[in-house]
């Protein structure tokens, strides 16, 4: 509608947002709440002097929309019928508010007509573009995700944790997001910047990021073995030598920057399973002949627990994204987290058996909760002051 066009024109970069519908939904919800308050005030006759002004403003908007539609129509532009409906709807609402303010119609009639116009505008805006579940072929993306659920079921039955890479030419939808399976890449609104330090398409990087399976019509590399063929013809291939999701190293080196990091990771002479590369001064860790035992005992989107039995002081690597906001404890005591390989999580653990716990608790959540609480307290205070003044 013209309203959304105005929002796109006035809001910086909104039209470039990956999911602009989120901003539009928030705006529509806020406008609906404000409109409800305004309607309540009008029906209660508490703001009769504003009814003519509101009606005049609505009439001006309607006139602008209809005049624009007329000019475009005269210029033989391909004009959507919904443009006309928006203009006539705005004119109808303006006339309705004016009639109510002048005492020509009652509150019940006004409410009924407003509800009808609102439903008409909502139907005009979006639902007619939606596909019904019975329409089959029109459900292009959701249908593809649903039809490949046999692949998801097969992957869930594999010993994990698993992480998949999907050939987006064969399957352009967000397979991992839909089926709750870890995925290397996908269509997302944002991504941690440190992941972009790596060449995610290469064999070495996918080994480092513990990519266990590939989904596509054909394998990406000759060393991948076919495990399963889905009903749609898509296949699951196994990568031969990915790193486990969690492992330990006893050697650390420092690299000078992102470029050197990429070169170091791609260099086959560097053993990713034994040496960690850092963009900062490495901590002191020791080499020992006793083997470590590192395993994940709990795994979720905001918490991971690792049991680490170390032969000597080393660094435990978790092949998940390093990002500010993760809180790390070793045996219940706070411990620093290192940005292993420029993107993963690294934790220094002493000799012996230890429990490593990571919880995602960014400070922004605490600030948000505090500000929300402050807003509620101020609102309550304003209500109490208003009631006392009225008493």
Residue pairs with C-beta under 8 A, 6 or more apart in sequence:
1 82
1 83
1 86
1 121
1 124
1 125
2 65
2 68
2 83
2 86
3 86
4 24
7 14
7 23
7 24
7 27
8 14
8 15
8 20
11 23
14 20
14 23
17 23
17 189
18 188
18 189
18 190
19 189
38 47
38 54
39 111
39 114
41 47
41 50
42 48
42 50
42 51
42 54
42 97
42 100
42 101
43 100
43 107
43 110
43 111
48 101
51 97
51 98
51 100
51 101
51 102
52 98
52 101
54 94
54 97
55 94
55 95
55 97
55 98
55 101
56 94
57 94
58 90
58 91
58 93
58 94
58 97
59 90
59 91
59 94
59 95
59 98
61 90
61 94
62 87
62 88
62 90
62 91
62 94
63 91
65 83
65 86
65 87
65 90
66 84
66 87
66 88
66 91
68 83
69 79
69 83
69 84
69 87
72 79
72 83
73 79
82 124
82 125
85 120
85 121
85 124
86 121
86 124
89 117
89 120
89 121
89 124
92 113
92 117
93 114
93 117
96 105
96 110
96 113
96 114
96 117
99 105
99 110
100 107
100 110
131 138
131 139
133 139
136 143
137 143
141 173
144 171
144 173
144 232
145 173
145 174
145 175
145 178
145 179
147 231
147 232
148 171
148 175
148 230
148 231
148 232
148 234
149 179
150 230
150 231
151 175
151 215
151 228
151 230
151 234
151 236
152 175
152 179
152 181
154 227
154 228
154 230
154 236
155 162
155 164
155 179
155 181
155 213
155 236
156 181
158 212
158 213
160 245
161 182
161 210
161 245
161 296
161 299
162 181
162 182
162 212
162 213
163 182
163 183
163 184
163 209
163 210
163 211
163 212
163 213
163 242
163 245
163 319
164 175
164 176
164 181
164 182
164 183
164 184
164 211
164 212
164 213
164 214
164 215
165 183
165 184
165 185
165 206
165 211
165 213
165 214
165 215
165 220
166 175
166 176
166 183
166 185
166 186
166 214
166 215
166 216
167 214
167 215
167 216
167 217
167 220
168 185
169 216
170 215
170 216
170 217
170 234
171 215
171 216
171 234
173 187
174 183
174 186
174 187
174 188
175 181
175 183
175 186
175 215
176 182
176 183
176 186
177 183
177 186
184 200
184 206
184 209
184 211
185 200
192 321
192 322
192 323
192 343
194 321
194 322
194 323
194 339
194 342
194 343
195 321
195 343
197 258
197 261
197 262
197 342
197 343
198 205
198 208
198 209
198 261
198 262
198 265
198 341
198 342
198 343
199 205
199 262
199 266
200 206
200 209
202 266
203 221
204 265
204 266
204 268
204 272
205 265
205 266
206 239
206 242
207 239
207 241
207 242
207 243
207 272
208 243
208 265
208 272
208 319
208 341
208 344
209 243
209 319
209 344
210 242
210 243
210 244
210 245
210 319
211 239
211 242
212 238
212 239
212 242
213 227
213 236
213 237
213 238
213 239
214 220
214 224
214 236
214 237
214 238
214 239
215 234
215 235
215 236
215 237
216 234
216 235
216 237
217 233
217 234
217 235
218 235
219 226
219 237
220 237
223 240
224 237
224 238
224 239
224 240
225 237
225 238
225 240
226 235
226 236
226 237
226 238
227 235
227 236
227 237
227 238
228 235
228 236
229 235
229 236
230 236
243 272
243 273
243 317
243 319
244 294
244 319
245 296
245 318
245 319
245 320
246 294
246 295
246 296
246 306
246 316
246 317
246 318
246 319
247 273
247 294
247 316
247 317
248 292
248 294
248 308
248 310
248 314
248 315
248 316
248 317
248 349
249 273
249 274
249 275
249 276
249 285
249 314
249 315
249 317
250 274
250 285
250 286
250 287
250 288
250 312
250 314
250 315
251 274
251 275
251 276
251 285
251 287
252 275
252 276
252 277
252 278
252 282
252 283
252 285
252 315
253 264
253 275
253 276
253 277
253 278
253 282
254 277
254 278
254 279
254 280
254 281
254 282
255 261
255 264
255 277
255 278
255 279
255 342
257 279
258 279
258 342
261 277
261 279
261 341
261 342
264 270
264 277
265 272
265 277
265 341
270 277
272 341
276 282
276 315
276 317
276 338
276 340
276 341
276 346
277 340
277 341
277 342
278 338
278 339
278 340
278 341
278 342
278 346
279 339
279 342
280 338
280 339
283 315
283 338
283 348
284 313
285 313
285 314
285 315
285 348
286 312
286 313
286 314
287 312
288 311
288 312
288 314
288 351
289 311
290 311
290 312
291 311
292 308
292 309
292 310
292 311
292 314
293 307
293 308
293 309
294 306
294 307
294 308
294 309
294 316
295 306
295 307
296 304
296 305
296 306
296 318
297 305
297 306
297 307
298 304
298 305
299 305
301 360
302 359
302 360
303 357
303 358
303 359
303 360
304 318
304 320
304 357
304 358
305 355
305 356
305 357
305 358
306 316
306 318
306 347
306 355
306 356
306 357
306 358
307 353
307 354
307 355
307 356
308 316
308 349
308 353
308 354
308 355
308 356
309 352
309 353
309 354
310 316
310 349
310 350
310 351
310 352
310 353
310 354
311 351
312 351
313 348
313 349
313 350
313 351
314 348
314 349
315 338
315 340
315 346
315 347
315 348
315 349
316 346
316 347
316 348
316 349
316 356
317 340
317 341
317 344
317 345
317 346
318 344
318 345
318 346
318 347
318 358
319 344
320 344
320 345
321 343
321 344
321 345
322 337
322 338
322 339
322 340
322 343
322 344
322 345
322 346
324 362
325 360
325 361
325 362
325 363
325 364
326 337
326 345
326 358
326 359
326 360
326 361
327 334
327 358
327 359
327 360
327 361
328 334
328 335
328 336
328 337
328 347
328 356
328 357
328 358
329 335
329 356
329 357
330 347
330 349
330 354
330 355
330 356
330 357
331 354
331 355
332 355
332 357
335 347
335 348
336 348
337 345
337 346
337 347
337 358
338 345
338 346
338 347
338 348
339 345
339 346
340 346
345 358
347 356
349 356
